[in-house]
Amino acid sequence: MPVLISLAPLVIGFCVDLILGDPHSIPHPVVLIGKLISGFEKLFRRLFPRTPRGEKLAGLALGLCVAALSWLVPAALLWLCRQIAPWLALALESAMCWQILATKSLRDESMKVFRALESVDLTASRRAVSMIVGRDTQRLDEAGVARAAVETVAENTSDGVVAPLVFLAIGGAPLGFLYKAVNTMDSMLGYTDPPYRDIGFFLAKLDDVFNFLPARLSALLMLAAGALLGMDVKNGWRIFRRDRFCHASPNSAQTESACAGLLELRLAGDAWYHGVLHKKPHIGDPVREIEHGDIPRACRLLYATAALALVLCAGCRALAILLL
């Protein structure tokens, strides 16, 4: 019974996410975390000197405050619910796990790009992909839009699904929200260009640390998922071994390389961010040209990887409870 009670929020949250995704009518906790980050950014930019060292210290203070609050608030709410009724805590933590995971929303948003491409509307395609990528999309052609969508699905299989599952399995919803806060801080401020270069320095490094092991686990699970889906696992393993470090981040190319190899595509390459061209190496070999249908293929890979990750994380948590 203790095992079932411990696993219930994780499994329920995962299933609810697959069914409902992220309804826009319900306020999302990550949006609140984003507002918290923006508020602390304004505050600490005023409090610390406007020098590279001062802004790095501001980023450090911001990261510590946001991470602490992101763990403390859900932990306090769950403690309060447990004092009232165990079932109330179960319901709340299940809802929290649902909000932390992003499997269906990642698929839904990327499939909007696919449908826009299928309708031969490049403007709508660029607009749809701009909702899920951080790069500038105005210059992208159809192949560039499809490539950006596939890359996002591949990278966020780790950031949005596998890594949250790992942290939820280790420390429940409070640790899951702490991870989401770290990931959101990196997404908002972890850039190498002004005005984020210095204030985002610590936040980007912190995100690298948190994602180091989950990114590699995600890539291995993706390769296993590719085997289940009948994809070219031999090529996936080859490209993963060769190109998993072809990115400025030590983590981002882990799943991108596995996905590129499984789909027999060439991903990544130069991209524009905030009007600045960033030179990036390619990932994978152009065995064939990318096409619109590679987006739903990447989504099937996402779902299969997510299912394997749930089984692994739930199994490890159950084993830990039984042994301890």
BELLINNOR-V649070 format. One record per helix or strand of 2 or more residues. SS is the DSSP state (@ for helix, = for strand). FROM is the first residue (numbers start at 0). TO is the last residue. If there is no record, write none. Layout:
ss & from & to
SS & FROM & TO
SS & FROM & TO
//
This chain:
ss & from & to
@ & 1 & 19
@ & 28 & 46
@ & 51 & 83
@ & 85 & 99
@ & 102 & 117
@ & 121 & 129
@ & 141 & 188
@ & 200 & 227
@ & 232 & 242
@ & 251 & 262
= & 266 & 267
= & 270 & 272
= & 275 & 277
= & 281 & 282
@ & 293 & 322
//
